[in-house]
Each structure stands twice: as C-alpha cells, then as structure tokens.
Amino acid sequence: MRALVVAVAAAYAWWAAGLRPFTWPVLAAVVVAGIAAVALGTRRRRVAGDDPDGAMVWAVLLALLAGWELAAYFQAPRADHPTLSSLANEVLDWRPARAVAFLVWAAVGVDLARR
Amino acid sequence: MSRAVTLAGYALLFAGLVACQMAALLAGRIPTLGQAASKVARRPLGRWLLLAAWLWVGWHLFVRSHVAS
C-alpha cells in the first residue's frame, strides 16, 4: 500500500513539475498536494514524546538564515546577492530536480501534519 | 557583499544547521529539528503557523518560481 502511495505521489510530482509557473493549473496542483499531504499526515498523528529542551538553538539559526536571506534580498544585482529562491531556481530549472523537490516538499508536509 | 561572501554565508549557516542536527542525534542534549517542530506544533497556533509556512514554501518554489518551462 505504501509503495502504491509513493508511486502515485511520484507520478503526481512529475506531472506537477511540468506545469508552467504563475498559472492556475500549477496553483491547483500545489493546493491539492497540500491538502492530500495534510490529510495523509493527520490520519497517523505521532504521540507526543519527551523531547529535550533547547529548541532556542534552532530558532536562532533559522533567524540568522532568514536575516542573511533578507540582507541578500535587499541588495542588487541578484546575481551578486542571490537569495535562496534564486539559487533554488537554478536547480529547479531541471524537471527531474523539480519533481524530486515537489515530492520532498509533500513528504515534509505529511511529516508536519503528523506532529 | 559579493556573491562569494553571500554564498559563504549560506554555506556557513547550513553547516551550522547540519551540525546542530548531528549534535542532537548523537548527544541528545538538544532537540532535533523534528523534535523542535513537534514542540511548536503542540500549540494550535504553532501548528497552523508551521503548516502555513510549509504551504508558502510550496507556493514560492513551484507556483511563482521564475523557471522556464
């Protein structure tokens, strides 16, 4: 059953990766994948565990990353001050990479919905 | 700030994230990224914020990207 879900998800990701950006079909594809990921994850919620303290470390690192990205965003030209999305676009220009990224994004959504 | 400096900054920060995750997995004294996300998700607002951020990433990468098709 899990193999079937993964196969369907992979096929969907491949199809979605071929859609043109800034169009209604790709927006619908992302929304549908989002709803499916949340629905799938919610069905198998994780039991809360006893996690160690210290989540502030992550908050600081992620805040620094966001700050670095903002600093790059407000500078020009973009080629000299790339943002994460402009760097990602260079990789995502290749359809297989875009499909894998879509699949990973959906998997992260399932995982988040389980928490 | 040149391109090399910008990229070096990203590399350093991502290395920090990886090091943090490795330290969490090996030493167990700090939470992994997943455990930290679980802590945030335990509150209804945190859960919705996490899901909204995830959905925004999907929209940003796949709907409004500048890739040529």
Backbone of each chain as ProteinMPNN parsed JSONL, in Angstrom:
{"seq_chain_A": "MRALVVAVAAAYAWWAAGLRPFTWPVLAAVVVAGIAAVALGTRRRRVAGDDPDGAMVWAVLLALLAGWELAAYFQAPRADHPTLSSLANEVLDWRPARAVAFLVWAAVGVDLARR", "coords_chain_A": {"N_chain_A": [[0.837, -1.202, 0.0], [1.914, 1.239, 0.875], [3.923, 1.508, -1.016], [2.415, 1.907, -3.295], [1.237, 4.395, -2.727], [3.525, 5.992, -2.679], [4.361, 5.683, -5.319], [2.217, 6.814, -6.741], [2.375, 9.397, -5.726], [4.899, 10.133, -6.705], [4.444, 10.073, -9.462], [2.533, 12.082, -9.631], [4.049, 14.244, -8.738], [5.909, 14.412, -10.815], [4.241, 15.109, -12.939], [3.221, 17.569, -11.956], [5.571, 19.017, -11.861], [5.982, 19.62, -14.474], [4.272, 21.623, -15.11], [3.472, 25.018, -16.017], [4.88, 27.835, -14.35], [3.177, 30.388, -12.395], [0.565, 29.942, -13.21], [-2.91, 28.851, -13.195], [-3.302, 25.979, -13.198], [-0.888, 24.987, -11.982], [-1.013, 26.156, -9.511], [-3.336, 24.956, -8.525], [-2.417, 22.323, -8.501], [-0.449, 22.422, -6.487], [-2.006, 23.164, -4.286], [-3.819, 20.998, -4.112], [-2.004, 18.904, -3.643], [-1.039, 19.794, -1.208], [-3.331, 19.639, 0.444], [-3.8, 16.886, 0.308], [-1.43, 15.915, 1.477], [-1.602, 16.928, 4.087], [-3.952, 15.678, 4.902], [-3.201, 12.988, 4.759], [-1.114, 12.913, 6.63], [-2.387, 13.671, 8.986], [-3.967, 11.499, 9.542], [-2.306, 9.682, 10.779], [-1.266, 10.575, 13.406], [1.496, 11.497, 15.43], [2.487, 10.296, 18.638], [2.982, 12.446, 21.334], [6.236, 12.975, 22.486], [8.881, 12.854, 25.005], [10.676, 15.407, 24.624], [13.981, 16.838, 24.452], [15.029, 19.968, 25.995], [15.927, 23.17, 24.552], [15.255, 24.161, 22.109], [15.635, 26.717, 21.322], [18.083, 27.062, 20.114], [17.687, 26.234, 17.489], [15.831, 28.148, 16.706], [17.41, 30.457, 16.756], [19.373, 29.875, 14.802], [17.756, 29.561, 12.504], [16.641, 32.096, 12.411], [18.929, 33.611, 11.904], [19.524, 32.641, 9.357], [17.267, 33.521, 7.96], [17.648, 36.257, 8.239], [20.064, 36.622, 6.847], [19.229, 35.95, 4.299], [17.341, 37.971, 3.871], [19.045, 40.173, 3.899], [20.444, 39.69, 1.552], [18.328, 39.834, -0.225], [17.576, 42.538, -0.257], [19.588, 43.735, -1.617], [21.337, 44.533, -4.652], [22.987, 43.683, -7.788], [20.854, 40.774, -8.351], [22.357, 38.571, -9.153], [24.791, 38.931, -7.891], [24.002, 38.947, -5.291], [22.55, 36.515, -4.344], [19.37, 35.102, -3.48], [17.868, 32.483, -1.481], [15.771, 31.399, -2.937], [16.373, 32.248, -5.531], [18.701, 30.845, -5.94], [17.672, 28.281, -5.697], [16.022, 28.237, -7.921], [17.841, 27.944, -9.992], [18.544, 25.298, -9.781], [16.048, 24.049, -9.874], [15.242, 24.45, -12.424], [15.583, 22.273, -13.942], [13.62, 19.609, -14.838], [13.503, 16.922, -13.586], [14.766, 17.461, -11.112], [13.032, 19.332, -10.111], [10.721, 17.806, -9.812], [11.56, 15.971, -7.849], [12.028, 17.756, -5.767], [9.417, 18.651, -5.359], [8.223, 16.309, -4.462], [9.681, 15.897, -2.091], [8.916, 18.187, -0.71], [6.164, 17.644, -0.382], [6.377, 15.358, 1.235], [7.522, 16.448, 3.535], [5.38, 17.974, 4.336], [3.501, 15.968, 4.998], [4.846, 14.884, 7.179], [4.922, 17.081, 8.923], [2.191, 17.401, 9.4], [1.717, 15.167, 10.89], [2.734, 15.723, 13.342]], "CA_chain_A": [[0.0, 0.0, 0.0], [2.8, 2.403, 0.948], [4.613, 1.612, -2.308], [1.444, 2.489, -4.228], [1.123, 5.817, -2.392], [4.76, 6.647, -3.131], [4.358, 5.675, -6.783], [1.231, 7.81, -7.177], [2.943, 10.706, -5.372], [5.996, 10.41, -7.635], [3.848, 10.391, -10.761], [1.901, 13.393, -9.478], [5.133, 15.231, -8.661], [6.464, 14.55, -12.162], [3.262, 15.862, -13.704], [3.181, 18.939, -11.427], [6.832, 19.676, -12.193], [5.936, 20.03, -15.875], [3.32, 22.725, -15.289], [4.095, 26.342, -16.109], [4.689, 28.679, -13.159], [2.269, 31.533, -12.485], [-0.687, 29.564, -13.861], [-3.895, 28.224, -12.305], [-3.065, 24.543, -13.006], [0.173, 24.681, -11.021], [-1.525, 26.551, -8.192], [-4.245, 23.879, -8.119], [-1.603, 21.132, -8.213], [0.191, 22.624, -5.178], [-3.055, 23.155, -3.258], [-4.308, 19.621, -3.989], [-0.94, 18.145, -2.98], [-1.015, 20.251, 0.174], [-4.482, 19.06, 1.145], [-3.565, 15.44, 0.406], [-0.343, 15.685, 2.428], [-2.114, 17.184, 5.432], [-4.927, 14.625, 5.207], [-2.453, 11.754, 4.981], [-0.352, 13.025, 7.87], [-3.297, 13.779, 10.12], [-4.506, 10.166, 9.824], [-1.366, 8.923, 11.608], [-0.607, 11.545, 14.272], [2.518, 10.955, 16.327], [2.269, 10.516, 20.061], [3.957, 13.417, 21.835], [7.288, 12.358, 23.279], [9.559, 13.721, 25.959], [11.773, 15.965, 23.856], [14.878, 17.68, 25.263], [14.92, 21.422, 25.847], [16.994, 23.737, 23.735], [14.783, 24.49, 20.765], [16.057, 28.09, 21.008], [19.229, 26.963, 19.192], [17.114, 26.193, 16.138], [15.223, 29.449, 16.431], [18.496, 31.411, 16.471], [19.97, 29.533, 13.498], [16.803, 29.861, 11.436], [16.524, 33.556, 12.348], [20.131, 34.091, 11.217], [19.365, 32.306, 7.947], [16.273, 34.444, 7.417], [18.286, 37.572, 8.191], [21.045, 36.606, 5.754], [18.421, 35.944, 3.074], [16.781, 39.327, 3.73], [20.139, 41.066, 3.539], [20.704, 39.471, 0.126], [17.142, 40.256, -0.989], [17.514, 43.998, -0.38], [20.745, 44.242, -2.349], [21.288, 44.263, -6.096], [22.08, 42.84, -8.568], [20.539, 39.467, -7.775], [23.443, 37.636, -9.46], [25.828, 39.106, -6.871], [23.396, 38.762, -3.969], [21.469, 35.544, -4.563], [18.525, 34.637, -2.388], [17.709, 31.03, -1.519], [14.864, 31.02, -4.025], [17.055, 32.407, -6.82], [19.607, 29.693, -6.031], [16.843, 27.097, -5.932], [15.539, 28.287, -9.303], [18.884, 27.43, -10.885], [18.468, 23.836, -9.708], [14.697, 23.62, -10.221], [15.039, 24.633, -13.853], [15.651, 20.915, -14.493], [12.366, 18.998, -14.417], [13.652, 15.876, -12.568], [15.073, 18.072, -9.803], [11.799, 19.983, -9.682], [9.818, 16.741, -9.366], [12.081, 15.463, -6.569], [11.782, 18.811, -4.779], [7.984, 18.632, -5.096], [7.984, 15.116, -3.652], [10.254, 16.157, -0.768], [8.037, 19.18, -0.082], [4.948, 16.948, 0.04], [6.74, 14.468, 2.346], [7.678, 17.309, 4.712], [4.024, 18.326, 4.737], [2.926, 14.808, 5.684], [5.522, 14.783, 8.471], [4.456, 18.187, 9.78], [0.798, 17.159, 9.777], [1.7, 14.083, 11.854], [3.275, 16.174, 14.635]], "C_chain_A": [[0.875, 1.257, 0.0], [3.52, 2.622, -0.369], [3.699, 2.247, -3.351], [1.306, 3.984, -3.992], [2.347, 6.576, -2.899], [4.787, 6.735, -4.65], [3.389, 6.725, -7.331], [1.767, 9.214, -6.903], [4.058, 11.098, -6.339], [5.464, 10.794, -9.016], [3.205, 11.777, -10.729], [2.959, 14.497, -9.462], [5.749, 15.472, -10.039], [5.542, 15.397, -13.038], [3.244, 17.334, -13.267], [4.446, 19.711, -11.798], [6.861, 20.163, -13.641], [4.999, 21.199, -16.135], [4.034, 24.069, -15.296], [3.859, 27.135, -14.843], [3.711, 29.813, -13.446], [0.991, 31.203, -13.245], [-1.609, 28.894, -12.859], [-3.67, 26.719, -12.141], [-1.98, 24.239, -11.972], [-0.255, 25.093, -9.618], [-2.455, 25.466, -7.655], [-3.464, 22.629, -7.74], [-0.954, 21.241, -6.829], [-0.854, 22.547, -4.065], [-3.567, 21.734, -3.022], [-3.273, 18.755, -3.275], [-0.867, 18.516, -1.502], [-2.136, 19.636, 0.994], [-4.279, 17.562, 1.348], [-2.495, 15.13, 1.443], [-0.837, 15.873, 3.861], [-3.1, 16.086, 5.835], [-4.223, 13.311, 5.543], [-1.726, 11.79, 6.322], [-1.237, 13.034, 9.097], [-3.867, 12.417, 10.513], [-3.613, 9.375, 10.764], [-0.567, 9.884, 12.482], [0.374, 10.839, 15.184], [2.12, 11.224, 17.762], [3.372, 11.441, 20.553], [4.969, 12.723, 22.735], [7.905, 13.342, 24.244], [10.802, 14.273, 25.284], [12.668, 16.823, 24.735], [14.625, 19.157, 25.014], [16.023, 21.916, 24.917], [16.564, 24.055, 22.322], [15.203, 25.894, 20.355], [17.236, 28.095, 20.045], [18.733, 26.994, 17.746], [16.505, 27.541, 15.757], [16.294, 30.469, 16.046], [19.087, 31.141, 15.083], [19.042, 29.896, 12.354], [16.597, 31.363, 11.288], [17.744, 34.154, 11.639], [20.034, 33.825, 9.716], [18.383, 33.252, 7.278], [16.867, 35.844, 7.278], [19.284, 37.677, 7.053], [20.323, 36.686, 4.413], [17.835, 37.341, 2.819], [17.852, 40.319, 3.307], [20.466, 40.925, 2.052], [19.557, 40.021, -0.724], [17.136, 41.761, -1.239], [18.746, 44.594, -1.046], [20.615, 43.848, -3.809], [22.711, 44.335, -6.656], [21.912, 41.459, -7.938], [21.671, 38.474, -8.02], [24.557, 37.716, -8.417], [25.309, 38.866, -5.461], [22.236, 37.785, -4.081], [20.665, 35.26, -3.301], [18.413, 33.117, -2.5], [16.816, 30.622, -2.683], [15.53, 31.211, -5.383], [18.077, 31.283, -7.023], [18.824, 28.418, -6.344], [16.354, 27.06, -7.374], [16.565, 27.737, -10.275], [18.845, 25.909, -10.923], [17.125, 23.352, -10.238], [14.358, 23.849, -11.683], [15.022, 23.277, -14.567], [14.471, 20.123, -13.945], [12.53, 17.865, -13.406], [13.939, 16.433, -11.171], [13.825, 18.717, -9.227], [10.8, 18.96, -9.142], [10.264, 16.18, -8.019], [11.81, 16.487, -5.471], [10.306, 18.846, -4.396], [7.638, 17.468, -4.173], [8.494, 15.317, -2.224], [9.373, 17.148, -0.012], [6.757, 18.521, 0.432], [5.235, 16.05, 1.248], [6.929, 15.268, 3.634], [6.299, 17.707, 5.234], [3.336, 17.194, 5.488], [3.523, 14.704, 7.092], [5.059, 15.871, 9.435], [3.039, 17.931, 10.277], [0.693, 16.044, 10.833], [2.087, 14.552, 13.259], [2.198, 16.819, 15.497]], "O_chain_A": [[0.633, 2.203, -0.75], [3.714, 3.758, -0.801], [4.15, 3.029, -4.189], [1.264, 4.762, -4.946], [2.228, 7.658, -3.474], [5.194, 7.755, -5.206], [3.715, 7.44, -8.278], [1.635, 10.111, -7.736], [4.153, 12.255, -6.747], [5.968, 11.718, -9.654], [3.319, 12.546, -11.684], [2.791, 15.545, -10.086], [6.071, 16.607, -10.388], [5.99, 16.276, -13.774], [3.249, 18.235, -14.106], [4.395, 20.92, -12.024], [7.671, 21.021, -13.994], [4.936, 21.71, -17.253], [5.074, 24.234, -14.659], [2.751, 27.119, -14.306], [3.455, 30.149, -14.602], [0.393, 32.086, -13.859], [-1.168, 28.425, -11.81], [-3.833, 26.212, -11.031], [-2.141, 23.323, -11.166], [0.108, 24.436, -8.641], [-2.38, 25.098, -6.483], [-3.805, 21.95, -6.771], [-0.915, 20.262, -6.084], [-0.613, 21.936, -3.024], [-3.73, 21.31, -1.878], [-3.624, 17.962, -2.401], [-0.657, 17.654, -0.649], [-1.914, 19.167, 2.11], [-4.552, 17.032, 2.425], [-2.639, 14.178, 2.211], [-0.526, 15.071, 4.741], [-3.084, 15.619, 6.974], [-4.598, 12.613, 6.485], [-1.727, 10.805, 7.06], [-0.881, 12.469, 10.132], [-4.211, 12.197, 11.674], [-4.093, 8.492, 11.475], [0.649, 10.004, 12.333], [0.123, 9.728, 15.652], [1.499, 12.241, 18.071], [4.545, 11.251, 20.234], [4.598, 11.973, 23.638], [7.514, 14.507, 24.305], [11.872, 13.669, 25.364], [12.184, 17.47, 25.664], [14.087, 19.551, 23.979], [16.929, 21.168, 24.549], [17.401, 24.205, 21.431], [15.14, 26.237, 19.174], [17.381, 29.021, 19.248], [19.29, 27.69, 16.897], [16.65, 28.007, 14.626], [16.103, 31.253, 15.117], [19.277, 32.064, 14.29], [19.474, 30.467, 11.353], [16.4, 31.857, 10.178], [17.607, 35.097, 10.861], [20.411, 34.668, 8.902], [18.625, 33.729, 6.169], [16.606, 36.534, 6.293], [19.348, 38.699, 6.369], [20.752, 37.4, 3.506], [17.835, 37.825, 1.687], [17.615, 41.191, 2.472], [20.731, 41.917, 1.373], [19.775, 40.593, -1.792], [16.736, 42.209, -2.313], [18.932, 45.81, -1.043], [19.866, 42.933, -4.152], [23.565, 44.987, -6.056], [22.715, 41.035, -7.108], [21.921, 37.615, -7.174], [25.189, 36.711, -8.094], [26.087, 38.611, -4.543], [21.076, 38.17, -3.933], [21.212, 35.189, -2.2], [18.821, 32.536, -3.506], [17.073, 29.615, -3.342], [15.286, 30.427, -6.299], [18.288, 30.827, -8.147], [19.253, 27.589, -7.147], [16.278, 25.993, -7.983], [16.199, 27.126, -11.28], [19.081, 25.301, -11.967], [17.063, 22.362, -10.967], [13.275, 23.47, -12.129], [14.498, 23.163, -15.675], [14.33, 19.977, -12.731], [11.773, 17.824, -12.437], [13.416, 15.934, -10.174], [13.581, 18.663, -8.021], [10.12, 19.209, -8.147], [9.434, 15.941, -7.142], [11.406, 16.122, -4.366], [9.978, 19.049, -3.226], [6.865, 17.617, -3.227], [7.818, 14.951, -1.263], [9.113, 16.975, 1.178], [6.315, 18.802, 1.546], [4.432, 15.986, 2.178], [6.537, 14.813, 4.709], [6.084, 17.767, 6.445], [2.667, 17.427, 6.494], [2.809, 14.469, 8.067], [4.833, 15.611, 10.617], [2.721, 18.209, 11.433], [-0.285, 15.977, 11.577], [1.806, 13.871, 14.245], [2.48, 17.254, 16.614]]}, "seq_chain_B": "MSRAVTLAGYALLFAGLVACQMAALLAGRIPTLGQAASKVARRPLGRWLLLAAWLWVGWHLFVRSHVAS", "coords_chain_B": {"N_chain_B": [[28.687, 43.383, -0.288], [29.738, 40.534, -1.813], [29.006, 37.992, -4.349], [30.378, 35.675, -3.659], [30.788, 36.037, -0.914], [28.139, 36.097, -0.028], [27.29, 33.495, -0.736], [29.067, 32.056, 0.848], [28.169, 32.752, 3.357], [25.605, 31.538, 3.379], [26.458, 28.868, 3.163], [27.857, 28.546, 5.559], [25.814, 28.892, 7.441], [24.051, 26.788, 6.758], [25.77, 24.677, 7.279], [25.945, 24.99, 10.005], [23.304, 24.34, 10.713], [23.24, 21.643, 9.968], [25.245, 20.653, 11.654], [24.074, 21.123, 14.11], [21.879, 19.391, 13.972], [23.221, 16.946, 13.816], [24.531, 16.957, 16.286], [22.311, 16.857, 17.943], [21.274, 14.358, 17.291], [23.358, 12.653, 18.004], [24.264, 13.37, 20.607], [21.979, 14.059, 22.007], [21.244, 16.113, 23.709], [20.137, 18.434, 22.864], [17.127, 19.229, 21.09], [16.23, 17.508, 18.026], [15.64, 18.866, 14.721], [13.139, 18.033, 13.937], [12.01, 17.335, 16.427], [11.983, 19.842, 17.629], [10.188, 21.081, 15.932], [7.955, 19.581, 16.583], [7.48, 20.447, 19.175], [6.703, 23.081, 18.701], [4.439, 22.525, 17.208], [2.717, 21.483, 19.048], [1.158, 23.434, 20.145], [-1.867, 24.952, 19.09], [-1.748, 27.352, 17.502], [0.95, 27.35, 16.769], [1.078, 25.028, 15.267], [-0.565, 25.634, 13.073], [0.894, 27.79, 12.074], [3.275, 26.547, 11.297], [2.344, 24.825, 9.267], [1.304, 26.725, 7.524], [3.648, 28.062, 6.814], [4.982, 26.002, 5.52], [3.236, 25.561, 3.364], [3.476, 28.03, 2.11], [6.156, 27.888, 1.273], [5.933, 25.892, -0.671], [4.225, 27.175, -2.516], [5.888, 29.324, -3.193], [8.143, 28.087, -4.347], [7.099, 26.482, -6.416], [4.866, 27.618, -7.684], [5.194, 30.441, -8.095], [7.741, 30.521, -9.145], [10.638, 31.395, -11.136], [11.381, 29.748, -13.117], [12.026, 28.57, -16.41], [9.734, 26.904, -18.511]], "CA_chain_B": [[28.646, 41.926, -0.119], [29.851, 39.919, -3.132], [28.331, 36.698, -4.482], [31.141, 34.682, -2.896], [30.508, 36.248, 0.509], [26.749, 35.672, 0.188], [27.244, 32.033, -0.762], [29.799, 31.569, 2.025], [27.264, 32.919, 4.485], [24.621, 30.452, 3.32], [27.146, 27.598, 3.438], [28.161, 28.514, 6.993], [24.563, 28.712, 8.185], [23.567, 25.43, 6.544], [26.678, 23.805, 8.03], [25.502, 25.108, 11.392], [22.067, 23.565, 10.867], [23.603, 20.225, 9.903], [26.0, 20.348, 12.882], [23.088, 21.103, 15.191], [21.102, 18.157, 13.835], [24.114, 15.834, 14.166], [24.723, 17.015, 17.739], [21.063, 16.411, 18.557], [21.122, 12.916, 17.081], [24.427, 11.912, 18.66], [24.361, 13.645, 22.044], [20.626, 14.042, 22.559], [21.028, 17.16, 24.713], [19.241, 19.421, 22.261], [16.178, 18.521, 20.224], [16.436, 17.524, 16.588], [14.755, 19.836, 14.076], [11.805, 17.454, 14.01], [11.508, 17.458, 17.804], [11.69, 21.256, 17.84], [8.935, 21.342, 15.209], [6.882, 18.96, 17.368], [7.193, 21.346, 20.307], [5.925, 24.201, 18.163], [3.155, 22.018, 16.712], [1.84, 21.11, 20.163], [0.205, 24.528, 20.319], [-2.662, 25.102, 17.858], [-1.231, 28.435, 16.666], [2.233, 26.902, 16.223], [0.793, 24.026, 14.246], [-1.063, 26.328, 11.895], [1.984, 28.597, 11.52], [4.192, 25.634, 10.604], [1.711, 24.37, 8.025], [1.221, 27.877, 6.623], [4.997, 28.302, 6.298], [5.256, 24.935, 4.565], [2.441, 25.821, 2.159], [4.091, 29.189, 1.461], [7.36, 27.416, 0.578], [5.477, 25.205, -1.879], [3.749, 28.194, -3.457], [7.015, 30.133, -3.618], [9.042, 27.323, -5.202], [6.51, 25.798, -7.558], [3.859, 28.413, -8.382], [5.72, 31.719, -8.523], [9.156, 30.442, -9.491], [10.978, 32.041, -12.397], [11.995, 28.781, -14.017], [11.44, 28.446, -17.737], [9.178, 25.562, -18.705]], "C_chain_B": [[28.692, 41.271, -1.502], [29.107, 38.588, -3.147], [29.037, 35.645, -3.639], [30.864, 34.804, -1.397], [29.097, 35.779, 0.85], [26.66, 34.154, 0.244], [27.959, 31.428, 0.44], [28.932, 31.677, 3.275], [26.211, 31.828, 4.537], [25.262, 29.121, 3.713], [27.422, 27.453, 4.932], [26.904, 28.23, 7.806], [24.0, 27.311, 7.99], [24.453, 24.418, 7.249], [26.308, 23.825, 9.509], [24.246, 24.3, 11.662], [22.365, 22.062, 10.874], [24.323, 19.803, 11.189], [25.056, 20.234, 14.077], [22.288, 19.802, 15.155], [21.949, 16.956, 14.237], [24.324, 15.781, 15.682], [23.483, 16.508, 18.458], [20.912, 14.902, 18.448], [22.144, 12.124, 17.896], [24.427, 12.113, 20.177], [23.004, 13.667, 22.733], [20.331, 15.134, 23.559], [20.182, 18.302, 24.185], [18.287, 18.665, 21.346], [16.645, 18.525, 18.77], [15.48, 18.561, 15.999], [13.31, 19.332, 14.133], [11.201, 17.577, 15.405], [11.163, 18.903, 18.125], [10.383, 21.625, 17.143], [7.754, 20.745, 15.978], [6.491, 19.844, 18.535], [6.345, 22.52, 19.844], [4.531, 23.733, 17.789], [2.213, 21.6, 17.833], [0.832, 22.207, 20.471], [-0.55, 24.718, 19.018], [-2.119, 26.189, 16.936], [0.084, 28.023, 16.004], [2.04, 25.913, 15.085], [0.353, 24.689, 12.948], [0.031, 27.175, 11.247], [2.97, 27.728, 10.736], [3.614, 25.2, 9.259], [1.601, 25.518, 7.014], [2.589, 28.17, 6.004], [5.356, 27.251, 5.244], [4.499, 25.177, 3.252], [3.025, 27.008, 1.382], [5.351, 28.773, 0.687], [6.969, 26.723, -0.729], [5.008, 26.191, -2.935], [4.932, 28.962, -4.042], [7.903, 29.377, -4.611], [8.387, 26.844, -6.485], [5.467, 26.617, -8.317], [4.464, 29.699, -8.924], [7.206, 31.679, -8.846], [9.386, 31.092, -10.85], [11.577, 31.075, -13.386], [11.276, 28.795, -15.356], [10.92, 27.032, -17.902], [9.18, 25.154, -20.163]], "O_chain_B": [[27.761, 41.445, -2.287], [28.639, 38.111, -2.113], [28.393, 34.824, -2.985], [30.725, 33.799, -0.7], [28.878, 35.145, 1.882], [26.041, 33.59, 1.146], [27.521, 30.416, 0.989], [28.959, 30.802, 4.141], [25.948, 31.257, 5.596], [24.697, 28.348, 4.486], [27.244, 26.376, 5.503], [26.925, 27.43, 8.742], [23.522, 26.701, 8.946], [23.962, 23.412, 7.761], [26.354, 22.796, 10.182], [24.126, 23.654, 12.703], [21.815, 21.311, 11.68], [24.051, 18.738, 11.742], [25.218, 19.368, 14.937], [22.05, 19.186, 16.194], [21.464, 16.051, 14.917], [24.3, 14.709, 16.286], [23.587, 15.809, 19.466], [20.477, 14.243, 19.393], [21.833, 11.053, 18.417], [24.57, 11.156, 20.938], [22.897, 13.33, 23.912], [19.283, 15.108, 24.204], [19.581, 19.05, 24.957], [18.611, 17.573, 20.88], [17.361, 19.429, 18.338], [14.61, 19.075, 16.701], [12.38, 20.108, 14.35], [10.018, 17.886, 15.548], [10.175, 19.172, 18.808], [9.572, 22.38, 17.681], [6.675, 21.337, 16.018], [5.309, 19.978, 18.85], [5.386, 22.906, 20.511], [3.55, 24.442, 18.016], [1.026, 21.385, 17.589], [-0.241, 21.928, 21.005], [0.05, 24.656, 17.945], [-2.032, 25.985, 15.725], [0.31, 28.308, 14.828], [2.744, 25.954, 14.076], [0.833, 24.351, 11.866], [0.099, 27.274, 10.022], [3.44, 28.11, 9.665], [4.308, 25.206, 8.243], [1.778, 25.32, 5.813], [2.683, 28.488, 4.818], [5.953, 27.565, 4.214], [5.057, 25.015, 2.167], [3.064, 26.994, 0.151], [5.584, 29.25, -0.423], [7.597, 26.939, -1.766], [5.35, 26.061, -4.111], [4.975, 29.222, -5.245], [8.362, 29.951, -5.598], [9.033, 26.8, -7.532], [5.208, 26.337, -9.487], [4.27, 30.021, -10.096], [7.865, 32.719, -8.819], [8.446, 31.31, -11.616], [12.201, 31.48, -14.367], [10.064, 29.006, -15.421], [11.571, 26.071, -17.491], [8.744, 24.052, -20.496]]}, "name": "protein", "num_of_chains": 2, "seq": "MRALVVAVAAAYAWWAAGLRPFTWPVLAAVVVAGIAAVALGTRRRRVAGDDPDGAMVWAVLLALLAGWELAAYFQAPRADHPTLSSLANEVLDWRPARAVAFLVWAAVGVDLARRMSRAVTLAGYALLFAGLVACQMAALLAGRIPTLGQAASKVARRPLGRWLLLAAWLWVGWHLFVRSHVAS"}
